[in-house]
Amino acid sequence: MGTWRTAGLASRGRRLLSAAVAIVLGVAFLAASLALLTTAQRGMEDAVAAGVRDADLVLTVEGEGIPTAGYDAAAALDDVASVRGETVVTGALTPQEWAVGAPVPVTGVTLLEGRMPGATGEVVVNPELAEDVPVGETLELARPPLEDATTPDVTTVEVVGAVDFGDTDPMLSFGPAFAADDATLRHIEPELTYGSVMVDLVEGADEPAAREALTAAVPGAELRTGEEAAADRVAKLTGGTDVVGAVLLGFGAVALLTAAIVIANTFTITLAQRTSELALLRAVGATTRQVRSLVVLEAVVLGLVSSALGVGLGLLAGLGLLALGRRVDLGLPLPDGLVLTPVVVGVPLLVGVLVTVLASLWPAARATRVSPLAALRPVGPSSGRVRVSRGRIAVSVLLVGAGVAAMVHAATSRDVLTGVLGGAVSFAGVLVAAVVLVPAAVRLLGLAARPAGVPGRLAVDNAVRNPGRAAATSAALVVGVTLITMTSVGAATGERTAMGEIDESYSVDLVLSAGAEYAGSADGTDGLDALPVPADVADRLEEVDGVATARVAGTAYLVLGEQEGGGTAAVGIDPARDADVVRGDEQLAALVPGTVGMADGMRAIHGLEPGDRLRVTGAGGSAELEVVPFAMGYDVAVHVEDLAALGGDAVAPGTVLLRLADDVDVAGTMGAVSDVADGSSLQMSGSAADRVAVTQVLDVLVLVTTGLLGVAVLIAVVGIANTLSLSVLERHREHALLRGLGLTRAQMRSMLLVEGVLLALVAALVGLGLGLGYAALGVQTLLPEDVGVRLAVPWGRVGIIVGVALLAGVLASVLPARRAARVSPAEGLATG
């Protein structure tokens, strides 16, 4: 029996090829996801834990930091060989631009020019700061003036090198930044504190005694090993990777689910082809257990071989995606190669085999019910039509109703977990009801196939002859279309909603400011004077492709209430003049004389609400103004009349307001505007940057799900081809009779083509409906309660989805149609 099993399995390899393809694709998706996630996780660990994991002990004081006295006390202990602190200092380069400083990282730094710091008063800078302060020059860093001082405290240091900090510290990679030794940082910031202190013990030190001494030297400090501290840091900082992981692994599970559907159909096909063979085995003495084990053995071998190929394909895809990720700079520290672990290789292999075996159990159970007498009967089409039980309909209605109710509740209460569970339950209900929905939809759409004549009518009849098989075939494509539609509509809706919220946060697309300089005021204190923008900058900006309007606005620095320091930039807005550059008609209309416009963030900083009164003081005078909403980031807006009265002679043309054209390439336009701004030493802010960030995130999400659609469509093509192949097998004699009655080969091919397209179109329409509903409720669930959802449907992308689904039906019908067309009348009638 065992020899016969293996020999028979080898001879049936070609029949199982379609199931093998489905398994390979599903496992490859899962393997690539796991490999990329593990690699990204390792890269994050290396970046976050640099200099921490290798330390013997790590000191931290939650929420307070460790003062310099505690740092020095730890360093002075006999069992301590060295200490390294983690801290951040800041210094003003100009009144509007600050540089960030930190200790020189232990590893991961690339020296670009000069040398590393070797003495107190020496620093290395990142490339951005090196553009303004080259190697060999001095860097002046100003601290805010103390309460009893009238001028800032300025520290001068020497720039001895330019370095690339890589991924060692995000604070050193964005904006002007520098690194120095501990003594220099203390000179810049006398009240320095450390977030953590890494301690290396002398060789042979008594660790318990050292722990006790360190705890006494730094009261209130928590003491952990380097590995413990590194693990804790990674757990806090890799939440984004976990989210992406959940999405990718969820998609991998969906791909394997669609593969399981195809596998079950494939085994059904092979068992239908072998009815006589299995009956003959029963006739010669094979037990039902032996027949069942035969089918399961085929599933195990098929799953093992196909999963191994899928793991290999997935790892190759992971290498390609990793290289692409490094090229486009995703903002994550990525190693040079994939990180392979037993989990990365073993889990997809095990899951692939398990899914294959589970998908084969139902066909295996059916195989055991083949009677020995079936060996004496000819193979023909399945008899009669399958009746759908009322119990199935009741269960489907119950599942769909419960799922929709849960999703509606989740959308109103913002309960994401309930929403996900509701979606899964309702989708299960739709799959249960598919045996009713799919045939009904095929009959309805089949009305359009009547002009095709006899082939069209036969195609409709064949598609609904076995409702269960038609529903299972459509399910694979429904899953893929539902996901891609849900993600596409959800992303478009999220983008449209986010853009509306951004417009409310920034009334202007882009704001370019010349900054300010310190200037003495009449009362002897230092204030800020706005610097003017170049006279021709507005004309140059209007020449940029994508800029609709560029307008220079008067600017002055005004003191808000009891604000300390030089004040806040106030931009003069004229509602009659600036309607073509400011977004938000209500905000613009509310900015009348006697008001000051502030964004939500600025109002929160000053503890204000719309309608409150605020004392505003400038070089020209002081007045109480009413606070109104007007989104200018961390600047404020006042009417041009109030700016002239309060700012006096300090008003300067210091700001350029830009409005971008609709449907513009925001990233490209921002790049061109940034070039002009950099050439004129202007600082850029506004909603356009947030628009680009939101668009990029959503584009990546759509790209990932589009890849999933590709996998799902490939699997669905295999599934539809399987159903058509079984149809050809069961109707072999019927096709021969049709040929004998005059049906041509072309009409035979047309019949199967229409059948495949009908099944694909039904799946696409069901998936589109589900995707639209899930997207609308899903976005509502994810967004905060005070955010109004603005539904958007990307009809162009929806059209592509339908087109791809129809193409899947066409491609799936090619091979079965060729096989059916080759049947001759004499051959078919003689068979069986």
Secondary structure, DSSP 8 states (H G I E B T S, - for coil): -HHHHHHHHHHTTTTTHHHHHHHHHHHHHHHHHHHHHHHHHHHHHHHHTTTTTT-SEEEE-TTT-EEHHHHHHHHTSTTEEEEEEE--EEEEEETTEEEEEEE--SSS-EEEEE----STTEEEE-HHHHHHS-TTSEEEEEE---TT-SS-EEEEEEEEEEEE-TTS-GGGTSSSEEEE-HHHHHHH-TT-EESEEEEEE-TT--HHHHHHHHHHHSTT-EEEEHHHHHHHHHHHH-HHHHHHHHHHHHHHHHHHHHHHHHHHHHHHHHHHHTHHHHHHHHHTT--HHHHHHHHHHHHHHHHHHHHHHHHHHHHHHHHHHHHHHHHHT-SS---SS----HHHHHHHHHHHHHHHHHHHHHHHHHHTT--GGGGGS------S-----HHHHHHHHHHHHHHHHHHHHHHHHT-HHHHHHHHHHHHHHHHHHHHHHHHHHHHHHGGGGGGG-HHHHHHHHHHTTSHHHHHHHHHHHHHHHHHHHHHHHHHHHHHHHHHHHHHHHBSSSEEEE--EEEEE-TTSSEEEEE----TTHHHHHHTSTTEEEEEEEEEEEEEETT--SS-EEEEEE-TTT-TTT---HHHHHH--TTEEEE-HHHHHHHT--TT-EEEEEETTEEEEEEEEE--BTTSEEEEHHHHHHHHGGG-EEEEEEEEE-TT--HHHHHHHHHHHHHHTT-EEESHHHHHHHHHHHHHHHHHHHHHHHHHHHHHHHHHHHHHHHHHHHHTHHHHHHHHHTT--HHHHHHHHHHHHHHHHHHHHHHHHHHHHHHHHHHHHHHS-TTS-------HHHHHHHHHHHHHHHHHHHHHHHHHHHT--HHHHHH--
